[in-house]
């Protein structure tokens, strides 16, 4: 079925909201790149470290744009993106690999937490991984500024009565359903819609939200043992089985 006028209008508004968030989010890495380049010229002894930071800052900004583009394409061209049997453990591991460099830059430790064996779930692998990377990057940037928060981000999965949950978690109550709800309301009107969580635009959170919506999934606040986080509930795939 084609998109109706109401759907097109809602998507147009969502796209504008995300573009505003991304524009705000890209200011900081571009400012960092400019300042680091200046410092690089002024102090050649720190060239190697500075170049590494510049490279990862630029890579993080490009990843943000790529994930936004993926979200738009998933929404406009769903027929081109297959829903398949996906290993949550594999997706979380690959997401952690992509987040490793930015986590190091912010002094945040990454931990993969997969308790138990999980069968395949139904998702678009590229989309699910992009959503988790976007979420992870946003929380990595947020953690150092949060009160009494351990600088550790957990990429985790567990079973719930609704399905298999995959998300990113930390030991701070500031990552909450209320923070997410407020952020969605303020997304268009505020430069810091997730004001209780991050001083940035939080674009990564909203990009993850858009990607998951395009796959008929929901972004929500979640708990993993004693940790607080944001994730999504995935439906087990009973028809397709992955070969061990």
C-alpha positions in Angstrom: 0.0 0.0 0.0 1.2 3.5 -0.8 1.8 6.3 1.8 -1.3 8.5 2.3 -1.2 12.3 2.7 -1.4 12.1 6.5 1.6 9.7 6.5 3.6 12.0 4.2 2.9 15.0 6.4 3.9 13.2 9.5 7.1 11.9 7.9 7.9 15.4 6.6 7.6 16.8 10.1 9.7 14.0 11.5 12.4 14.6 8.9 12.5 18.3 9.7 12.8 17.5 13.4 15.7 15.0 12.8 17.5 17.5 10.5 17.3 20.1 13.2 18.7 17.7 15.8 21.5 16.5 13.4 22.4 20.1 12.6 22.8 20.9 16.3 24.6 17.7 16.9 27.1 18.3 14.1 28.1 21.7 15.5 30.2 20.2 18.3 32.3 17.7 16.4 33.0 20.3 13.7 34.1 22.8 16.3 36.2 20.1 17.9 37.8 19.3 14.6 38.6 23.0 13.9 40.1 23.5 17.4 42.1 20.3 17.2 43.5 21.2 13.8 44.6 24.6 15.3 46.3 22.9 18.2 47.8 20.4 15.9 49.6 23.1 14.0 50.6 24.8 17.2 52.1 21.7 18.9 53.6 19.1 16.6 54.5 16.9 19.6 50.9 15.9 20.0 50.2 15.4 16.4 49.6 11.6 16.5 47.1 11.8 19.4 45.3 14.8 17.9 45.0 13.2 14.5 43.4 10.1 16.1 40.8 12.3 17.9 40.1 14.3 14.8 39.6 11.1 12.8 37.2 9.6 15.2 35.3 12.9 15.7 34.8 13.1 11.9 33.9 9.4 11.7 31.3 9.8 14.5 29.7 12.8 12.6 29.6 10.8 9.4 28.1 7.8 11.1 25.3 10.0 12.4 24.5 11.2 8.9 24.7 7.7 7.5 22.3 6.4 10.1 19.9 9.2 9.4 20.0 8.4 5.7 19.3 4.8 6.5 16.3 5.8 8.6 14.9 7.8 5.7 15.4 5.0 3.2 13.8 2.5 5.5 10.8 4.7 5.7 10.5 5.6 2.0 11.7 2.3 0.5 10.7 -0.5 3.0 10.4 -3.0 0.1 14.2 -2.7 -0.4 15.0 -3.8 3.2 14.5 -7.4 4.1 13.1 -8.4 7.5 15.2 -11.5 8.3 16.3 -13.8 11.0 18.9 -11.9 13.0 21.2 -12.8 15.9 20.8 -10.2 18.6 24.2 -11.2 20.1 25.9 -10.7 16.8 24.3 -7.3 16.3 25.3 -6.1 19.8 28.8 -7.3 19.3 29.2 -5.5 15.9 27.6 -2.4 17.4 30.2 -2.5 20.2 33.0 -2.7 17.7 31.7 0.5 16.0 31.4 2.3 19.3 34.8 1.3 20.7 36.8 4.3 19.4 34.3 7.0 20.5 33.9 5.3 23.9 37.7 5.5 24.3 37.6 9.2 23.5 35.1 9.9 26.2 36.7 7.6 28.7 33.7 5.3 28.7 34.1 1.5 29.1 32.0 -0.7 27.0 30.7 -4.1 28.2 28.8 -6.7 26.2 26.2 -8.3 28.5 24.4 -11.3 26.9 22.8 -13.5 29.5 21.6 -16.8 28.1 21.1 -18.2 24.7 18.7 -16.4 22.3 17.2 -17.6 19.1 16.9 -15.4 16.0 14.6 -12.4 16.0 12.8 -10.7 13.1 14.5 -7.4 12.1 16.5 -5.8 9.4 20.1 -6.4 10.6 21.5 -3.2 9.2 18.7 -1.1 10.7 18.9 -2.7 14.1 22.6 -2.3 14.3 22.4 1.4 13.2 19.8 2.1 15.8 21.9 0.6 18.6 25.0 2.4 17.4 23.1 5.7 17.3 21.8 5.1 20.8 25.2 4.0 22.1 27.0 7.1 20.7 24.4 9.4 22.3 24.7 7.8 25.7 28.5 7.7 25.6 28.6 11.4 25.0 26.1 12.0 27.8 27.6 9.8 30.6 30.6 12.0 31.6 28.3 14.9 32.4 25.8 12.9 34.5 25.8 13.0 38.3 27.3 10.0 40.1 27.4 7.9 37.0 29.9 5.2 36.4 31.6 5.6 33.0 30.5 2.3 31.7 27.9 1.5 28.9 26.4 -1.9 28.7 25.2 -3.3 25.4 22.8 -6.0 26.6 19.9 -8.3 25.8 17.4 -10.2 27.9 14.1 -11.9 27.6 10.8 -10.2 28.6 7.2 -11.4 28.4 6.9 -9.3 25.2 9.9 -10.7 23.4 13.7 -10.3 23.3 14.9 -6.9 24.5 18.1 -5.3 23.1 19.4 -2.0 24.3 22.1 0.2 25.9 22.3 0.7 29.7 24.1 2.5 32.4 23.8 2.9 36.2 21.9 6.2 36.2 18.2 6.8 36.8 18.5 9.9 34.5 17.9 7.5 31.6 14.2 7.2 32.1 10.8 6.9 30.4 10.0 10.4 31.4 13.3 11.8 29.9 12.4 10.0 26.6 8.8 11.3 26.7 9.9 14.8 27.4 12.5 14.7 24.7 10.0 13.6 22.0 7.8 16.5 23.0 10.6 19.1 22.9 12.3 17.7 19.8 11.2 20.4 17.5 11.2 23.4 19.9 14.4 22.9 21.9 18.1 22.5 21.1 18.4 20.2 24.1 15.2 18.2 24.2 16.8 15.5 26.4 17.8 18.1 28.9 17.8 15.8 31.9 20.0 13.3 30.0 22.4 15.2 27.7 23.4 18.8 26.9 23.6 18.0 23.2 20.7 17.7 20.8 20.4 13.9 21.4 20.2 13.3 17.7 21.4 9.7 18.0 18.4 8.9 20.2 15.9 10.3 17.7 17.6 8.7 14.7 17.3 5.3 16.5 13.7 6.1 17.2 13.0 6.8 13.5 14.9 3.7 12.3 13.0 1.4 14.7 9.6 3.0 13.7 10.4 2.2 10.1 10.8 -1.5 11.1 7.5 -1.3 13.1 9.5 -1.5 16.4 9.4 0.9 19.3 12.1 2.7 21.2 11.4 2.7 24.9 13.0 3.1 28.3 14.2 -0.3 29.7 15.7 -1.9 32.7 18.5 -4.6 32.7 19.0 -5.9 36.2 19.9 -2.8 38.2 20.8 -0.8 35.1 18.7 1.9 33.3 18.7 2.3 29.6 16.9 2.6 26.2 16.1 -0.3 23.9 13.6 -2.1 21.8 11.6 -5.3 22.1 12.2 -7.8 19.2 9.9 -10.6 18.1 11.4 -14.1 18.1 11.6 -15.5 14.5 10.1 -19.0 14.7 10.0 -19.6 11.0 13.6 -19.0 10.1 16.5 -20.6 12.0 20.1 -19.5 12.0 22.7 -22.2 11.4 25.0 -22.4 14.5 
